[in-house]
């Protein structure tokens, strides 16, 4: 689905260089790291990225499972609009990627000033977050069930 954020790229009020800028990332390079601070959100104009996390298996072993791959027209980093917490995942370019990078604070001011544009975009962002939360819940439930079954606890329930 093509994000409504694309409409901002063509909107004369949302000037490039003020509210957003273009950024290219080479394949296999990191866009941002889990734990970094940042208020920017990203719209993929071309290419694809992988969202990965860091999971500690024990004190000495960590793995980096992929959560999802995102392609042209999709966005990421949107949590930065709603809180000032560090990034919750690492994003790596799978292919060469062209991004529209929105300054989160400037974007929120723009959306507040232009509610006829802002409301549909915020609604789209919330829909994206809900879809991702539901997928994350399903993964957690599946992992929990696997853990219960693998440990034999499911037979005691």
N, C-alpha and C positions, 0 to 999 in steps of 0.2 A: 504494500500500500504506500502510495506517495504521501509523505508527510506534509501537513499544512505549513511547516516551516519553509518549504520551498517557495511559498507565496511571499515570504519576507525577503527572499533573495531578489525578487523582482519588484518589490515595493520601494518606491522612491523615498519614502519616509524612513525606511530601515537601511540607512546607508552602509555600504560596504566600507570597512575601515573604522566605522564608529560602533556599530552593533555586532558586526561579524566580519570575518576574514577567511580567505581560502588558505588551506594548508595541505601540502602533499607529504605523504609518509611512504617510504619505500617498503616493499614486502619484507616481512620478518622483523620489522622495527617496531618498537613499543610506542604507542600513542600516549598512554599514561600508565603509571604503576599503581597497584593497590597500595593504599596507605598515604598516597600523595594528597596534598590539599589542592583544590581547584574548583572554580565556579563555572568553567566553560562547559557547554554542551555541544555535541557534535552531530552533524548530519552528513551521511555518506553520499557524496555526489557521484563517485565512481569507485569500484573495487569492493573489497570485503575485509572484515576484521573478525577476530576471534576474541571472545571475552573469557578470561581464565581467572581462577582463584588460586589461593595457596592454602593447602590443607596439611596440617601437621599430623603425621602418622604416629610419631613418637618424638622424643627429644632430639633425635638426630636425623630423622627422615621427613621430608616434605615432598608432596606431589603438587602438580599444577593442573588439575582437571579443567577441561574446557566446558564452559556453561552453554555457550551458544555461538553461532556465527551469524553475523549481520552483514547485509549487502546494501547495494545502492537504494537510496530512499529511506533507509532506516536510521534511527538516531540512537545515541548512547550518551551516558554521562548525565542524564536528566535528573538524577537524584540531587545533583549539585544546586538545582534551582530551589529545592525545598528544604535543604538543611546545609549546615556549614561543616559537615563531617568529612573525614578523609575518603578518598575513592575506595569503593568496596570491592573492586576487581581490577585486574590488569587487562588492558586492551592492546592487542598485537595485530598489525596489518598482515593479512594472509596474502594479499596481492598488493601491488602499488595502489595507494588509496588517495583520492582527492576528497577533502573534507571541507564543509562550511563549519567554522568554529564560531559559536555564538558566545559572546561575553554574557554570562548569566545575569549579573547585576544590571547591566545595560538593557538586556532583553526583558527582564521583569519590569523595569521602568517603562520601556516602550509598550509592553502589553498593558500595563496599568493606564498609560496615557491614551491608548487606542483600544478600548474594550471591545469594539466591534471586530477587531482582529484578534485581540488577546483571549477573549472567552473561548472561541473555537480551538485555539492552539492549546490553552490550558486543559480544556476538555480532552483533546487528543492525547496530551501528555499523561493525564490521569488514566485514560483508557489503556495506554501502553503500559503504564505501571501496574494496573490491575491484571492485565494478561500475563505479564512477567511474574507477578506475585503468585498467581494461580499455578503457573508452570513450576515455580520454585516450591510451592506447597506440595504438589504432586511428587516432585523429586524427593523431598524430605520424607513424605509418607512412604514412598517406595523404599528408600534407604532404611527407614525405621523397621518396616516389615521384613526386609532382608536381614537386618541385624537380629531381630527377634527369632526368625527362622534359623539363621546360621548358628545362633548360640543355643538353640533348643528351648528357649524360653516360651516360644509359641505353644509348645505342648502343655505347658502349665497354665495356660490362660483358658 
